[in-house]
């Protein structure tokens, strides 16, 4: 997450080690028109190996102006739309974004309650859990956002399963206390254990930790080896076989390996 109204921060984007650089025009940017102008002036000079996504303001505010000003820049891959509530909001975003990729912030109780209804076009690909605004929308205190809390387990589980069931890429919430790297790491470990594969970050140090935890580990190595073994056996018309290292490998085991690699 990079503040779009800060030219010095924008210049650091090429060196970021994340998969997606989110250029933020929403929360924390107080002069919206000035932030938009700064980004328009700087974006042509930004090169980045991953995707560049602009987090615009809500469509009820000045999000439409943000998108219209930026959608023709070729190095912008898409837009992240905040505060959406339903499929009608997504339809508005689709009309504005044209052929750009669309990411959605799940931060209202309406959107959280019906994530599946938001998957209405192939270019609507990714959802982010905006947990602070979601809790505000639900009337819940932020003090509940703790590692050992059943409410958090439910929120993360529902977000994950609902998102994957309609082929969204789910990205877990930003951990605000960017100086507390120890607890950030614990959140990443918890989320990976639950099945999440991506984490939003607000500092390069957080990115390093997220890459370590969600990166290519022993589980991924195992999945890749099983994939290669099974696909080699299929060429010999063998659909199930015993392996000294991994036991019996058949189609369900192969499909699980594909899922592991897909999430990576």
N, C-alpha and C positions, 0 to 999 in steps of 0.2 A: 504494500500500500504506500504510494508515493504522493505527497501533496502536490497537486497540479499547479498551484500558484507559487511554487518555490523553484525558480530556475536552477539554483545550485543542486537541489535534490534531483531534479529532472535530468541533469547532466550525468548523474551517477547510475542511471538506469542500465546502460550497456554492461556495467560490471556486476549487476545483481545476479545471484545464482538461483533464482526462482524460476518456475515455469510460466508464471503469469505476472506481469507488472500491471498493477491497478493504479491508474492515475486518478486521484481523488478530487472531484469538484464539489462533493457534498459536505458531509459533516467536517467541521474544522476550517472550512473556507468561508469566510464571512462576507467578503466582497465578491459575489458570484460573477458579475460581469467582468471584473478585473481578472479573476482567476481563469475564466474562459479565454480572455484575450492573451494572457500569459501563455497558456497551453497552446493556443493556435500559433503563437509566434515561435514556440520552441519545438513543437512536435515534428516539423519537417527534418530537424537535425538529429532526431533520436533513432538510434539503431539498437535493436534488441533481438537476441536469438529466440526468445520465447514469444508468447502472445502479449500484445498491448491492449488492455481493456480500460476504457474510461468509465469511472463511476460517476454518473451524472446526478443531477438533482432530481427530485421526484417530478413526475409528469404534471402534478398539480401545482408545482412551483415553476422552475425555469428549465426543467429537464428537456423539453422540446427544443428550446433555444440552444442548449448545450449540444444536443445530437445534430441539429441542423448545421451548426457551425463546424462540427468536427467529422461528420460522416464521410466526407470526400477525401480525407487524408488516407493514403494507401497503407501506411504503416500502423494504422489503428485497426485492430482485428474485430473489435466489438464494443458493446456498451453494457455496463451493469446498471440495472434499473432498480432503484430503491422504492420502498413503501408500497409495492404493488399489493393488491388485495384479491383480485380475481382475473379470470381470463379476458375480460373486457380491457383491463389495464394492459395485459400482455398484447392484445390486438393493437392497441394504440402504439405500443413500443415497436411492434413489427412494422407498422406503416411508416414510422419515423426512421427506423434503422435500415430500412431497405434490405440489402443482402448481407449486412454485417451480422456477426454472431451476437446473440443476446444472452446475457447472464441476469439472473434475478436474485435480489436480496429477499430472503424469507424472514421478515421482521414485523409482520402484522399477524394478529390472531386469525384473520380470515385466510391469508395465504398459507399459514402453517397448518390450518385445519383441512386444507384441500389442495395439497401440492400437486396431486395428479392432474387436476383440472387445468394446470398452467402449462402443460406440455402440449401446445397446440400447433407447433411448427418445428421443422427439423433444425432450424437455426437457433432455437431456444434450447441451449445445451447444458447450462450450468446453474446451480443454485448455491447460495451462500447463506449460512445460518447467522442472521443478525441478532444475536441473543439479547443484547441490552434493550434494543427497541422492541423485540418480541416480548420480553418480560414487562416492559412498560405497557404494551398493548394488552397483555393479559392481566395487568394489575398486580404483578408479582414483584417482590423486592429483589434487587440485584444481589442482596446478601445470600440468596439461595444458590447462587452460582458457585458451588463448591464441589471439589473433587468427589467427596463421599456424600452424595445426596440423591436419593431415588428419583426426585423430580428431574434432575439433570440427566440421569440415565434414560428416563423416558423420553425427554425432549430430543436427546441425541439419537436414540434408537428409532423414534418415529421419523425424524428428519432423514436418517440414513435409509431406512426401508422404503418409505414413501418415495424418496428421490430415485433410488435404484429401480423401483418397480415400474417407473415410466422413463427409464434411460436418461435421467439427469446425472451429471457429475456433481456429487455433493461435496462442498468445502466447508469445513467446520469453522467456528467463530473466531474472531480476533480476541486474543488475550491482551487486555489493555495495559497491564502492569509490565511493560517491556523490560524493566530492569530486573524483574524477578524471573530469571532464566530457569532456575531450578523448578519452580512450580509450572512454568510453561512446558518444560520437558515432561513433567508428570502428566499434564493434560494431553500432550501428544501421545504418550505411551498408552494412556487410558483409551483415547479415541482410536488408535490403531488396533488395540485389543478388541474393541467393539466392532471393527470392520471398516472404519473410515480410512480414507487413503490420502487426504489432502487437508492442509491447515492454512488459514489466512494468517499473514504475518505483518507486523508493522515496524520491524527493524531487521537489518542484515544478520544480527546475531540470532534472532528467532529463526530466520531462514536456515542458518547452519544447523540448528537443532532439528528442525522439521526434516531437512534433507537426510540427516543421520538416522532418524527414526522411521521415516516413510520411504527411505531409499532402498537400494537393491540389497536385500539381506538374505539370510539362509532360506527363508520361506520362498522367496522369489527364485533363488538358485534351484531349489528342489522342484518348483513348478516348471521351470524352463527345462530341466533334465527330463522330467516326466513327459512333458510335451514332445520333446525330441524322441524319446524312447517309443512312445505310443505311435507317433506318426511314422517312425521307421518300421514298426511292426505291421501297420496297416498296409504298407507297400508289399508285405509278404502275406496278406490276407489273414493276419492274426489279430483278433480283436480283444484278447485278454491273455495275460501271461504273468508269471512270477518273476520278480526281480529281487536279487539278493539285498539290495540297499533299501528298497521302498515297499517290498511285499508284493501283493497282487495288484496289477495295474490293468484296469479295464476302462470302459467309456466314461462312467461317472467320475472316476479319479482323473481322467484326462480333462473332462469338462471343468472340474474344480481347478485344475492347473491353469486352464485358459482364463477362468474368472480372476484368479490371483494376478495373473500377468496383465489382464485388462485393467484392473484397478490401479496397477502401478503406472 
